[in-house]
Every structure is written in C-alpha cells, then in structure tokens.
Amino acid sequence: MRSLDHCAAEEINLAGLLYALADPVRLQIARVLSDGQEHVQADFPADVSQSTLSHHMKRLRQAGVAWSRPEGTRCYVSLRADLEQRFPRLLGTILAAGEDQAPPLGASAGEGQAPPLGAPARARGRPDLPPNSSPQVR
C-alpha cells in the first residue's frame, strides 16, 4: 500500500494552512470537504485533470486540511478531524470570506474585477494606448 503525506497534528501551522487555502482549486476542495463527510474523486472539481487534483490533495494533506483513507482502488477524503481543534473556526471564516470574493472556477473576470496581469493595456485601464500595444519599458 502506498504511503500518504499526512502531517502530524502538532505540525499543522497557520502559515501552511493559509498557503494551502490560497489556491482557488484547493479552496473549492476545502469547501466540498467542509460538510464533514468522506468524498471520492467525483465529488471534486471536474475542470482539473486527475494529476492536478492529486497534486492539490497532496498539498491539502501536507498542510493538515485533508485526511485521505485509501480503501481498495478508491481513496476517501475528508476534512481533518483535529483541524478545528487546533484552529477553531478558521476554515469556516476563510470559506465564508472566499464565497464573496472568488468567481467560480473557469469563470472569466467580470465587472469590477481586475483583469489578469497578461491582459492588454486597454483592459488594464490604459485607454491612452492603441488596442494592440503595450507600454515601452526603458
């Protein structure tokens, strides 16, 4: 049987949790896990590949957010039981704050949201530049 990267309870730290939950895919996974039930792969974001999902699960296990329980050919994932004891209400607070700010995965930036850094200058609020140009760096 393969070994999973679960950290010890005393190794769970605030910086690691916040770093793990800063990724939109991992935040969405944590939202699914927050119901307190065990989940299988089909319950998680379908817009990422299997290898990407595995990577995010590993990061959540290493940070102390998720607990994986392999059984036969399936792996059941749940929220780590001692997370709430170590950092009371932290995950709930992060998930509640994230609901107001994060667009659903796969959605493009909408009204009032900053365009991606690689967007054309006009989209970044530079109407002084022609549509297909960028500022010159000297």
C-alpha positions in Angstrom: 0.0 0.0 0.0 1.3 3.5 -0.8 2.1 6.0 1.8 0.2 9.3 2.0 1.7 12.6 3.1 -0.3 13.4 6.3 1.4 15.7 8.7 1.4 15.2 12.4 -1.2 17.3 14.3 1.5 19.3 16.0 3.0 20.2 12.6 -0.2 22.0 11.4 0.6 25.7 11.4 -1.3 28.8 10.4 1.1 29.8 7.6 0.9 26.4 6.0 -2.9 26.4 6.2 -3.2 29.8 4.7 -0.8 29.0 1.9 -2.7 25.8 1.0 -6.0 27.5 1.0 -4.8 30.5 -1.1 -5.2 28.4 -4.3 -8.7 28.6 -5.8 -8.8 24.9 -6.6 -7.8 23.9 -3.1 -10.3 26.3 -1.6 -13.0 24.7 -3.7 -11.9 21.3 -2.5 -12.0 22.5 1.1 -15.5 23.9 0.6 -16.6 20.4 -0.6 -14.9 18.8 2.5 -16.5 21.3 4.9 -19.7 19.2 5.0 -17.8 16.8 7.3 -18.4 13.7 5.0 -16.0 11.5 3.2 -15.7 12.2 -0.5 -14.4 10.4 -3.6 -12.8 11.9 -6.7 -16.1 12.5 -8.5 -17.1 15.0 -5.8 -14.3 17.4 -6.5 -13.8 20.0 -9.3 -14.2 18.4 -12.7 -12.4 21.2 -14.6 -9.0 20.0 -13.5 -7.1 16.8 -14.6 -6.7 13.8 -12.3 -3.0 14.6 -11.8 -3.7 18.2 -10.9 -6.4 17.1 -8.4 -3.9 14.6 -6.9 -1.4 17.4 -6.5 -3.9 19.6 -4.7 -5.0 16.8 -2.5 -1.4 16.2 -1.5 -0.9 19.8 -0.6 -4.0 19.8 1.5 -2.9 16.7 3.3 0.6 18.2 3.9 -1.0 21.3 5.3 -3.3 19.4 7.7 -6.5 20.3 6.0 -7.5 16.9 4.4 -7.3 13.3 5.5 -7.2 10.6 2.9 -8.2 7.0 3.6 -7.4 4.5 0.8 -9.7 1.5 0.6 -9.1 -0.9 -2.3 -9.0 1.1 -5.5 -10.7 4.1 -4.0 -9.5 6.9 -1.8 -11.9 8.6 0.5 -11.0 12.2 1.5 -12.4 14.1 4.5 -11.6 17.2 6.4 -9.0 16.5 9.1 -10.7 16.0 12.4 -8.1 17.8 14.5 -8.0 20.9 12.3 -11.0 22.6 14.1 -9.5 21.8 17.5 -6.1 23.3 16.5 -7.6 26.4 14.8 -11.2 26.9 15.9 -13.5 28.5 13.2 -10.6 29.3 10.9 -11.7 27.2 7.9 -15.3 28.4 8.2 -14.1 32.0 8.3 -11.9 31.6 5.2 -14.7 29.8 3.3 -17.2 32.4 4.2 -14.9 35.2 3.1 -14.0 33.3 -0.1 -17.6 33.0 -1.2 -18.0 36.7 -1.5 -14.8 37.3 -3.5 -13.8 34.3 -5.7 -15.5 33.7 -9.0 -16.4 30.1 -9.8 -13.5 28.1 -11.3 -13.4 28.5 -15.1 -15.3 31.9 -15.0 -13.6 34.9 -16.6 -13.1 38.2 -14.8 -16.3 40.1 -14.7 -17.4 43.7 -13.9 -15.5 45.2 -11.1 -12.7 42.6 -11.1 -9.2 43.3 -12.2 -8.2 41.7 -15.5 -5.3 39.2 -15.5 -1.8 40.7 -15.5 -1.2 39.5 -19.0 -4.3 41.3 -20.4 -3.8 44.0 -23.0 -3.1 47.5 -21.7 -6.5 48.8 -22.6 -8.1 46.1 -20.4 -5.9 47.2 -17.5 -7.3 50.7 -17.7 -4.8 52.4 -20.1 -7.1 54.0 -22.7 -4.1 56.2 -23.9 -2.6 53.2 -25.7 -3.9 51.7 -29.0 -5.8 48.4 -28.7 -2.9 46.1 -29.6 0.1 47.8 -28.0 1.8 47.8 -24.6 3.9 50.4 -22.8 7.5 50.6 -23.7 9.9 49.7 -20.9 13.1 51.7 -20.9 
